Amino acid sequence: MMGIKFQILFLFASVRYAAYQELSGSLLNPTIQGPERVNINDTETYSCIAKTSTSLVMYGLYREQTLVEAKNVSTPNAANFSVSFHSESDAGSYKCKAESADGDQVKYSDSIDVTVLAPVLGIRINSIPDPPFLEVNSKLTLNCFIKQGSNVTYQWYFNEQELLPSPSVRINQSSLVIDHVNFNNMGNYNCKASNEFNMETFSINSSSIEVTVKVPVSNPEITAEITFINHELVYTSVSCLSHKGSLPIIYTLYRDSRFLNNYTAQSRRKGQFLVPVEYSDHLGTFKCKAMNGFVSKYSQGLVVDLAVNMTSDPDPLIPGHEFTLNCRVTYKHQGPYIWHFVRPGGNRTKSTNKNQLIVTSTEPGRYYCSVNEKISNWIEVPGQDSSLQPVTIAVSIAVIVLLVLALGLICYCIAHKANRFSIA
């Protein structure tokens, strides 16, 4: 019984309070009306109205936190706002603000989420990395961007053939990802964007983007060869060679850290340079740089001079035994190698295309070699007699000692025998 009385009293109080608010000019929350889906470039009307007993209400229409338009409206009329949707950026959450004339009361409506429908327009592809120049096994990401378009679907093409998702190629609408590219992924990629607008189908194709996959170059090897010498210049042919790396490879040659020239190896791996150098025993230190789009690689420095060096095997020489002479230069040389043998009985020379000479003669004398008119150090072949003299002396002493011992033994035997006869 007490509960019923309490409800009746609460209802009576609520009615009296509402009447009081209406009599005192209170402002209620406004309501907003208008379409939630609009076409681009259309103009739509959104209405706002709030119940109040005041004669004038200031209304404002907001998109997110931005004021679109505001106007004063006499009650009980609604505020009508004309909104033009020129781009998809005009979409968003719209709501009304109602404010009493004296500014003491401010109320907001619920929001309407407005979607701007537009045909697909403006398409492009970007790549990561950019440009799409990749090392084997690296990651490629392609993204398809559009300027405008609602409810868009995407298709990807590789060398003009539609590309579908696979274990190695991940496609998620506007993005394409290849985690480990290889040479089969080289080629042209483009995307196609499509949507429906006003009962029509719109499609647009991007331009192609070329993906290149390469193997980085290895550190190049450097060799040099003297091709021609006159009294003023030495013409040196320098070769650079990277055994790994996709073509084309750009080689750069330096001499004593100074740039000389570039060479682009298109169909073969080797880079070739002809370098004229002022005549001197020391031609300089040469170095190659190789690059094909990745980190540049360098060769070891190659010191090139005209010095000639000769060595022997074995060293030192053993008199009376065969030996091998080696004639060496710092550059590549195909011959001829000139061998010189100076001996008391006369001098001899010999020309070979190899830098080794096997000597079977045991004549004493001196050997040296020459390349490009430059002479090496000399190596002496000792005479066999002089080398055997200590051995001969040792043998003679041994023979003398043996003879002395033999004579002593004989004398002992004779004396011992004579002594036996005398006793008898």
Secondary structure, DSSP 8 states (H G I E B T S, - for coil): -HHHHHHHHHHHHHHHHHHHHHHTT-B---EEE--SEEETT-EEEEEEE--BSSSEEEEEEEETTEEEEEEEEETT--EEEEEE--SGGG-EEEEEEEEETTSS-EEE---EEEEEE---EEEEEEEESSS-EEETT--EEEEEEEEE-SS-EEEEEETTEEE---SS-EEETTEEEESS--GGG-EEEEEEEEEEETTEEEEEE---EEEEEE------EEEEEEEEE-SSEEEEEEEEE-SSS-S-EEEEEEETTEEEEEEEESSSSEEEEEEEEES-SEEEEEEEEEESSSS-EE---EEEE---EEEEESSS--TTS-EEEEEE-SSB----EEEEEEETTEEEEEEESSSEEEE-----EEEEEEETTEE---EEE--HHHHHHHHHHHHHHHHHHHHHHHHHHHHHHHHHHHHHHHH-
